[in-house]
Amino acid sequence: MNKPLSDASLSDEELLAAKAYEELHVPALFRQFAPIVVSTAQISPGQRVLDVACGTGILARTVATTVTEPGSVSGLDLSPGMLAIARQLAPAIDWQQGAAESLPFADNSFDAVVSQFGLMFFQNRPAALKEMMRVLAPGGRLVVAVWDALINSQAYPDAVDMLQRLAGQAAADALRAPFVLGNPDQLSELLADAGAAFVTVDTHQGRARFPNIKTMVEADLRGWLPVMGVQLQEAQIALLLNEAETVLSAYTVAGGQVEFAAPALIASGVKV
């Protein structure tokens, strides 16, 4: 059963951050990887699938178009704000609030368990992966997507340096955080230690695409940093937006759009 959440019970900051995440980050970064995760997990019609750390639900929504009836999709996230947006966009999906380290599902409940760009933020990654394996049925696939190392991305190293210089350590670390699992060997070891067999880790060369520099930077300052607990003052945001026009100018293309390499690692394992 869904755990009911009312938008009225959420703070304005939570809802605004989740809306910015869905409207800015999802089309620019996350949407492109959802079909890759679905394909890697070999999801097919009729399966039961769990999306862990579902955010506003782009991966779960993509899964839902594949499993169809009588398959089912559940999405779990710790953030009430993210789940509020997810429910608005896809009310038929089973959205639940909870922690990856303690999944509210029985053993062997799902034919596939997927997680896109969430593992980096779990408080206990080994425990979370063991939980995913627990609820996965024998023969099922676990697929996890994380960002490649910061050094292998474009634009974000420059943005991190700008934040460090103008907004401080906490803001810079918030933008570094998504890239901390960008080591294929480390990622492979995490899945194997959780009990996954036949583990593979592949690099996929994604592309980030934002309408302009301002939109890209606001996506982080107003969408991502608040999710990570960092709230900047409007004066700081204005200063950063102005500075970014110079710092990130090398990544602009025709029409003022911003485009750059955003590689991700897709790890897969099987429960035997």
SEVEX-732523 format. One line per 2 residues: number of its first residue (from 1); for each residue x, y, z of C-alpha. Coordinates in steps of 0.05 Angstrom, whole numbers, padded with zeros to 5 digits. Example, Ala and Ser with C-alpha at 12.3 -4.5 7.8 and 13.67 -1.06 7.14 Angstrom:
# residues 2
1) 00246,-00090,00156  00273,-00021,00143
This chain:
# residues 272
1) 00000,00000,00000  00022,00071,-00014
3) 00040,00111,00048  -00004,00172,00039
5) 00031,00239,00035  -00003,00306,00028
7) 00031,00364,-00008  00005,00406,00049
9) 00050,00369,00098  00112,00387,00058
11) 00153,00450,00064  00155,00498,00005
13) 00230,00485,00000  00219,00410,-00008
15) 00167,00417,-00062  00206,00471,-00100
17) 00270,00429,-00099  00232,00368,-00124
19) 00197,00407,-00179  00263,00438,-00201
21) 00295,00368,-00202  00239,00341,-00247
23) 00235,00401,-00293  00309,00415,-00300
25) 00352,00354,-00283  00308,00299,-00310
27) 00305,00322,-00383  00377,00348,-00383
29) 00410,00287,-00350  00370,00229,-00324
31) 00318,00212,-00377  00369,00187,-00427
33) 00394,00132,-00381  00326,00103,-00361
35) 00318,00061,-00425  00390,00036,-00417
37) 00376,00012,-00346  00311,-00021,-00369
39) 00348,-00057,-00425  00406,-00078,-00381
41) 00357,-00106,-00330  00323,-00145,-00386
43) 00255,-00122,-00361  00197,-00152,-00399
45) 00120,-00150,-00397  00088,-00180,-00335
47) 00148,-00172,-00289  00148,-00142,-00219
49) 00199,-00086,-00215  00225,-00043,-00158
51) 00258,00025,-00168  00300,00043,-00106
53) 00314,00117,-00095  00264,00132,-00149
55) 00266,00208,-00141  00209,00239,-00181
57) 00201,00174,-00219  00232,00179,-00288
59) 00260,00107,-00285  00197,00078,-00254
61) 00154,00112,-00307  00198,00084,-00362
63) 00194,00014,-00331  00119,00020,-00328
65) 00115,00028,-00404  00151,-00039,-00411
67) 00120,-00084,-00358  00047,-00065,-00373
69) -00008,-00109,-00345  -00005,-00155,-00307
71) 00064,-00130,-00287  00075,-00080,-00231
73) 00123,-00024,-00213  00140,00001,-00143
75) 00181,00063,-00130  00214,00078,-00063
77) 00247,00141,-00040  00265,00174,00026
79) 00243,00244,00004  00170,00263,00012
81) 00179,00320,-00037  00205,00274,-00092
83) 00148,00226,-00080  00096,00281,-00081
85) 00118,00299,-00152  00123,00226,-00172
87) 00051,00214,-00150  00026,00274,-00189
89) 00060,00249,-00252  00042,00175,-00247
91) -00012,00160,-00195  -00020,00088,-00217
93) 00051,00068,-00195  00060,00042,-00124
95) 00101,00098,-00092  00127,00086,-00022
97) 00169,00126,00026  00227,00088,00058
99) 00301,00077,00064  00341,00032,00017
101) 00375,00000,00077  00308,-00027,00103
103) 00262,-00042,00044  00189,-00053,00064
105) 00181,-00114,00019  00183,-00189,00029
107) 00239,-00234,00005  00239,-00252,-00069
109) 00184,-00200,-00085  00211,-00173,-00151
111) 00236,-00199,-00218  00282,-00139,-00225
113) 00308,-00086,-00178  00336,-00022,-00208
115) 00366,00042,-00180  00387,00102,-00220
117) 00435,00154,-00190  00417,00139,-00118
119) 00469,00091,-00091  00520,00147,-00079
121) 00475,00178,-00026  00455,00117,00015
123) 00480,00120,00086  00500,00047,00084
125) 00513,00024,00012  00530,-00049,00028
127) 00467,-00057,00071  00424,-00025,00017
129) 00451,-00070,-00038  00440,-00132,00006
131) 00368,-00109,00017  00359,-00102,-00058
133) 00385,-00173,-00068  00339,-00198,-00012
135) 00276,-00174,-00046  00300,-00197,-00114
137) 00273,-00265,-00137  00324,-00319,-00158
139) 00344,-00308,-00230  00326,-00234,-00226
141) 00372,-00177,-00243  00398,-00120,-00201
143) 00419,-00059,-00242  00449,00004,-00212
145) 00469,00068,-00249  00518,00118,-00220
147) 00556,00176,-00250  00627,00165,-00274
149) 00683,00200,-00236  00680,00276,-00235
151) 00746,00280,-00274  00713,00242,-00332
153) 00656,00291,-00337  00656,00359,-00370
155) 00631,00425,-00343  00618,00399,-00272
157) 00692,00402,-00251  00690,00476,-00270
159) 00624,00486,-00234  00651,00452,-00171
161) 00712,00498,-00172  00667,00559,-00180
163) 00624,00537,-00121  00685,00524,-00078
165) 00711,00594,-00093  00647,00633,-00086
167) 00600,00592,-00042  00645,00550,00002
169) 00661,00478,00018  00591,00453,00033
171) 00563,00477,-00034  00622,00449,-00072
173) 00617,00382,-00036  00543,00378,-00052
175) 00560,00381,-00126  00618,00332,-00118
177) 00574,00281,-00083  00541,00249,-00145
179) 00609,00228,-00173  00638,00191,-00112
181) 00624,00121,-00139  00655,00132,-00207
183) 00704,00074,-00201  00684,00010,-00239
185) 00724,-00036,-00194  00694,-00007,-00131
187) 00624,-00012,-00159  00634,-00083,-00182
189) 00660,-00103,-00113  00600,-00072,-00079
191) 00551,-00113,-00120  00592,-00177,-00112
193) 00597,-00168,-00037  00522,-00160,-00034
195) 00514,-00229,-00065  00505,-00212,-00139
197) 00534,-00261,-00189  00558,-00249,-00261
199) 00571,-00175,-00244  00587,-00129,-00302
201) 00601,-00054,-00303  00596,-00015,-00368
203) 00609,00058,-00384  00556,00095,-00423
205) 00574,00161,-00455  00515,00205,-00440
207) 00507,00278,-00458  00482,00333,-00414
209) 00437,00383,-00450  00411,00447,-00418
211) 00375,00504,-00454  00428,00554,-00430
213) 00481,00566,-00376  00431,00600,-00329
215) 00384,00540,-00330  00441,00491,-00318
217) 00468,00528,-00258  00399,00543,-00229
219) 00384,00469,-00234  00440,00458,-00184
221) 00432,00519,-00140  00356,00516,-00134
223) 00344,00442,-00147  00404,00399,-00126
225) 00438,00438,-00070  00373,00443,-00029
227) 00363,00368,-00036  00432,00361,-00005
229) 00415,00409,00051  00451,00470,00024
231) 00409,00533,00017  00443,00594,-00015
233) 00422,00666,-00007  00393,00701,-00068
235) 00454,00747,-00070  00500,00686,-00074
237) 00457,00656,-00129  00459,00720,-00169
239) 00535,00723,-00162  00544,00651,-00184
241) 00497,00658,-00243  00537,00718,-00267
243) 00604,00683,-00258  00579,00620,-00292
245) 00569,00656,-00358  00644,00662,-00362
247) 00665,00598,-00327  00621,00552,-00369
249) 00622,00590,-00435  00665,00536,-00468
251) 00606,00488,-00466  00556,00531,-00503
253) 00534,00510,-00573  00489,00540,-00626
255) 00431,00579,-00598  00463,00587,-00530
257) 00449,00516,-00509  00497,00480,-00462
259) 00521,00410,-00480  00576,00367,-00452
261) 00598,00295,-00436  00563,00263,-00377
263) 00585,00191,-00373  00553,00140,-00327
265) 00570,00071,-00301  00516,00017,-00306
267) 00528,-00043,-00261  00489,-00107,-00267
269) 00486,-00172,-00227  00441,-00234,-00221
271) 00412,-00268,-00160  00428,-00342,-00164
